[in-house]
Amino acid sequence: MLDPYIRDGSSVVAKELGDQCKRFAGATVLLTGALGFLGRYFLGYFQYINENILDKPCRVLAYDNLITVDLAAKNEQPVIPNIEFSVHDVTRPMVVSEKIDYIIHAAGIASPFYYRKFPLETLDVAVTGTRKLLELAGNKGTKGVLFFSSSEIYGNPDAKHVPTPESYAGYVSCTGSRACYDESKRLGETLCVIFHNMHGIPTKVVRPFNVYGPGMKETDYRVLPNFGSLIVGNKPLNIYGTGNQTRTFCYITDALEGFLRVLLDGVPGEAYNIGNPEPEISMLQLADALEETLGREIKKNLIEYPDSYPSDEPQRRCPNIIKAIRQCGYRPKVDLHTGLKYFMDWVEKNYKGVHS
């Protein structure tokens, strides 16, 4: 079963998309990374529209290799009508007999902790996996392929390119500790452009900016699950470096709506930033925002970066989303205070405070 917060969030997205949802009627969708944070929201969305909107249900072929899925999720794979789940690594050949209308390639290893642990797997899923899916799309008459890239492909942009537009080429090390993730996402985008230009595959690329919300596992090790676990465990927040590095945060329902809008209405061969450009805040300010959300003081420690954390952390990350607004009608709606409240309400019910 999917978390009630995921089902509720998915219903919000469906209502925002309105009649756009009906474009999935009778369609077959291939979804990778189905049990990841983003994948489970896609499952929730398709479950909701099948039950409440579509006259003819959408069929979802859901795949996950379970490499970073926790033990409970491995033992409790969702059973949902019209959704067929398979344990499969998308870097290996796939046998699909039916036509595929849409491919959503959400499989990937996005947490720095995990992509340092699994560097080759991180590289393979974004490169080999993407190529195999693009080749499959060419044989199946697919209407749209959505590739999940990352805001990390911009590297550490200079001040004049913040907020960062899609046209910014980025400055990324091909040998640094983040390279297995950053460079593989860049190459995945290159593959999408090549297959679009050479074979007419309708590829669409999204570059998410710090998406968060209920459903992020406690051992994700990104900043908000990290902070959430420490708060539940009554431990001080460990803030890396100076704490002045900045990010913007996009609540999951806003992000999911943006992803679906790009899949349905994005220009083939193009990339789109999906995130919330406001507010751009430092990690120290994020800790203060959590204090305000919870209505109590939280202890904070500034610490050196741990060995498990990749070096060369970008100092600023903020999206320019004008392209997604103009071409896809995307506008984030959930402000940071509201999003943090939703997230922490869920965290306090589901986290155990085990993060050290």
C-alpha positions in Angstrom: 0.0 0.0 0.0 1.1 3.5 -0.7 1.5 6.0 2.2 -1.7 8.1 2.7 0.4 11.3 2.3 1.5 10.1 -1.2 -2.1 9.3 -2.2 -3.3 12.7 -0.9 -0.5 14.5 -2.7 -1.2 12.7 -5.9 -4.8 13.8 -5.8 -3.7 17.4 -5.4 -1.6 17.1 -8.5 -4.4 15.4 -10.5 -6.7 18.3 -9.6 -4.2 20.9 -10.7 -3.7 19.2 -14.0 -7.4 18.9 -14.7 -8.3 17.6 -18.1 -4.6 17.0 -18.9 -4.9 13.8 -16.9 -7.3 12.4 -19.5 -4.4 12.2 -22.0 -3.3 9.0 -20.1 -6.6 7.3 -20.7 -6.0 3.8 -22.1 -2.3 4.5 -22.3 0.6 2.2 -21.2 3.3 3.9 -19.2 6.7 2.4 -18.4 8.0 3.8 -15.1 11.5 3.1 -13.8 12.6 3.7 -10.2 9.1 2.9 -9.2 9.8 2.4 -5.5 12.0 5.5 -5.1 10.7 8.8 -3.6 9.6 10.2 -6.9 8.5 6.9 -8.3 6.0 6.2 -5.6 4.4 9.6 -6.2 4.0 8.7 -9.9 2.4 5.4 -8.8 0.1 7.4 -6.5 -0.9 9.7 -9.3 -1.7 7.0 -11.8 -3.6 5.1 -9.1 -5.7 8.2 -8.4 -6.5 9.1 -12.0 -7.4 5.5 -12.7 -9.8 5.4 -9.8 -11.3 8.8 -10.1 -10.8 10.4 -13.5 -10.1 8.1 -16.4 -12.9 6.2 -18.2 -10.4 3.7 -19.5 -7.6 3.1 -17.0 -3.9 3.7 -17.7 -1.7 0.7 -17.4 1.7 1.1 -15.7 4.7 -1.2 -16.1 6.7 -0.3 -13.0 10.3 -1.3 -12.6 12.9 -1.0 -9.7 16.1 -2.9 -9.0 15.7 -2.1 -5.2 19.4 -1.2 -4.9 18.6 1.7 -2.4 15.2 0.6 -1.3 14.9 -0.2 2.4 14.1 -3.7 3.7 10.5 -3.0 4.5 9.8 -1.7 1.0 11.5 -4.8 -0.5 9.1 -7.0 1.4 6.0 -4.9 0.8 5.9 -4.1 -2.8 2.7 -2.3 -3.7 -0.3 -4.2 -5.2 -2.3 -1.7 -7.2 -4.9 -2.4 -9.9 -3.5 -1.7 -13.5 0.0 -1.4 -12.1 2.4 -4.3 -12.8 5.5 -4.2 -10.7 8.7 -6.0 -11.6 12.1 -6.2 -9.9 14.4 -5.4 -12.8 17.6 -3.4 -13.5 17.0 -1.2 -16.5 20.7 -1.5 -17.6 19.8 -5.1 -18.6 17.7 -6.0 -21.6 13.9 -5.5 -21.2 11.3 -7.6 -23.0 8.1 -5.7 -23.4 5.5 -7.1 -25.9 3.0 -4.3 -25.9 3.0 -0.8 -27.2 4.4 1.9 -24.8 2.9 5.3 -24.9 5.1 7.0 -22.3 8.4 6.3 -20.6 9.3 7.9 -17.3 12.9 7.2 -16.5 13.0 8.1 -12.8 15.5 5.4 -11.8 18.7 6.9 -10.4 20.8 7.3 -7.3 20.5 10.9 -6.2 21.7 10.9 -2.6 25.4 11.7 -2.3 25.8 9.0 0.3 24.5 6.4 -2.1 26.2 7.5 -5.3 29.5 7.4 -3.5 28.7 3.9 -2.3 27.5 2.8 -5.8 29.4 4.9 -8.3 29.3 2.4 -11.2 25.6 1.7 -10.7 24.9 5.4 -10.6 26.8 5.9 -13.9 25.1 2.9 -15.6 21.5 3.7 -14.8 21.8 7.2 -16.3 23.8 6.1 -19.4 23.3 2.4 -20.2 19.7 2.4 -18.8 18.8 5.6 -20.6 20.1 4.3 -24.0 18.2 1.0 -23.6 15.0 2.9 -22.9 15.5 5.2 -25.8 16.1 2.3 -28.1 12.9 0.6 -26.7 11.0 3.9 -27.3 12.0 3.8 -31.0 10.5 0.4 -31.4 7.2 1.1 -29.5 5.9 4.3 -31.1 6.3 6.1 -27.8 4.6 9.6 -27.5 7.0 10.9 -24.8 10.1 9.9 -22.9 10.8 11.8 -19.7 14.5 11.7 -18.5 15.3 12.7 -15.0 18.5 14.8 -15.1 19.5 17.0 -12.1 20.3 20.6 -11.1 23.8 19.1 -10.3 24.7 19.3 -14.0 25.2 23.1 -13.5 28.1 22.5 -11.1 28.9 25.6 -9.0 27.5 28.5 -11.1 28.9 32.0 -10.8 26.7 34.7 -9.3 25.6 36.2 -12.6 24.1 32.8 -13.6 22.0 32.5 -10.4 19.0 32.0 -10.8 20.3 29.5 -13.3 18.7 29.1 -16.7 18.7 26.0 -18.8 21.1 27.7 -21.3 23.9 27.7 -18.7 26.4 25.1 -19.7 27.7 24.4 -16.2 31.1 23.8 -14.7 31.4 20.2 -13.5 34.5 18.1 -12.7 34.7 14.9 -14.7 37.0 13.3 -12.1 35.7 14.7 -8.8 33.8 12.7 -6.2 30.4 13.9 -7.6 31.3 13.0 -11.2 29.6 9.6 -11.3 26.3 11.4 -10.8 26.8 14.8 -12.4 28.6 13.6 -15.5 26.2 10.6 -16.0 23.2 12.9 -15.9 24.9 15.2 -18.5 25.6 12.2 -20.8 22.0 11.0 -20.3 20.8 14.4 -21.6 23.2 14.1 -24.5 21.7 10.7 -25.4 18.2 12.2 -25.3 19.2 14.9 -27.7 21.0 12.5 -30.1 18.0 10.1 -30.2 15.6 13.0 -30.7 17.7 14.5 -33.5 18.6 11.2 -35.3 15.5 9.1 -34.7 12.7 11.5 -33.8 12.3 10.1 -30.3 10.2 12.7 -28.4 12.5 13.1 -25.4 11.9 15.6 -22.6 14.4 16.3 -19.9 13.7 17.6 -16.4 16.3 19.1 -14.0 14.9 18.9 -10.5 16.0 21.3 -7.8 15.9 19.9 -4.3 12.6 18.2 -4.2 11.3 17.2 -0.8 8.2 15.9 1.0 6.6 13.0 2.8 7.9 9.7 1.7 11.6 10.5 1.8 13.3 7.6 3.7 15.1 8.4 6.9 18.4 7.1 5.6 18.3 9.2 2.5 21.1 11.4 3.9 20.1 14.5 2.0 19.6 17.6 4.1 15.9 17.6 5.0 15.7 13.8 5.9 19.0 14.3 7.7 17.6 17.2 9.7 14.3 15.5 10.3 15.8 12.4 11.7 18.1 14.4 14.0 15.1 16.5 15.3 13.1 13.3 16.0 16.0 11.9 17.8 16.4 15.1 19.9 19.9 15.6 18.5 21.6 18.8 17.3 21.5 19.6 13.6 24.9 19.0 12.0 25.4 21.7 9.4 28.3 21.2 7.1 31.0 23.8 6.4 30.0 27.4 7.1 26.3 26.8 6.7 26.1 29.7 4.2 25.7 27.5 1.1 22.3 28.2 -0.3 19.5 26.1 -1.9 15.9 26.5 -2.9 13.4 23.7 -2.0 10.5 22.4 -4.1 7.6 20.6 -2.4 6.9 17.2 -4.0 3.4 18.1 -5.3 4.7 21.1 -7.2 7.6 19.0 -8.6 5.3 16.1 -9.7 3.0 18.5 -11.4 6.0 20.1 -13.2 7.3 16.7 -14.3 4.0 15.7 -15.8 3.5 19.0 -17.5 6.9 18.6 -19.2 6.1 15.0 -20.2 2.8 16.1 -21.8 3.6 19.6 -23.2 7.4 20.0 -23.1 9.1 20.6 -26.5 10.8 17.3 -27.6 14.6 17.5 -27.3 14.5 20.2 -24.7 15.4 20.4 -21.0 13.4 22.1 -18.2 14.3 23.3 -14.7 11.7 22.1 -12.2 11.9 23.7 -8.8 10.8 26.6 -6.7 13.0 29.7 -7.1 11.9 31.3 -3.8 13.3 31.5 -1.3 17.0 30.9 -1.8 18.2 30.2 1.7 21.3 29.1 3.5 21.5 25.9 5.5 21.6 28.0 8.7 18.4 29.7 7.5 16.8 26.4 6.8 17.5 25.3 10.3 15.9 28.6 11.5 12.9 27.9 9.3 12.4 24.4 10.9 12.5 26.1 14.3 9.8 28.4 13.2 7.8 25.5 11.7 8.0 23.4 14.9 7.7 26.3 17.3 10.7 25.3 19.4 14.4 25.9 19.6 16.7 23.4 17.8 20.3 23.0 18.7 22.8 23.4 15.8 26.4 22.5 15.3 28.7 23.7 12.5 30.9 20.7 11.6 33.5 19.8 8.9 32.2 17.9 5.9 32.2 14.1 6.8 34.4 11.8 4.7 31.2 10.2 3.2 30.1 13.5 1.7 31.4 14.4 -1.8 33.8 17.3 -2.0 33.2 20.5 -4.2 29.7 21.1 -2.9 28.0 23.8 -5.0 27.6 27.0 -3.0 24.4 28.2 -4.6 21.5 26.4 -6.3 18.5 28.3 -7.5 16.5 27.7 -10.7 15.3 30.1 -13.4 11.9 28.5 -14.3 10.7 31.0 -17.0 11.0 28.3 -19.7 8.7 25.8 -17.8 6.3 28.6 -17.0 5.9 29.8 -20.6 6.0 26.5 -22.4 4.4 24.1 -20.0 2.2 26.3 -17.7 4.2 25.3 -14.6 4.0 27.4 -11.5 5.0 26.1 -8.0 2.4 26.9 -5.4 3.5 25.5 -2.0 5.6 28.0 0.0 8.5 26.8 2.1 6.7 27.3 5.5 3.7 25.2 4.4 5.9 22.5 2.7 8.1 22.2 5.8 5.0 21.8 8.0 3.6 19.0 5.8 7.0 17.3 5.7 7.7 17.6 9.5 4.1 16.4 10.4 4.9 13.3 8.4 8.5 12.9 9.7 7.3 13.0 13.3 4.9 10.1 12.6 7.3 8.0 10.6 11.0 8.7 11.5 12.6 6.9 14.5 15.5 9.4 15.1 18.2 6.9 14.1 20.4 9.2 12.1 23.7 9.8 13.8 
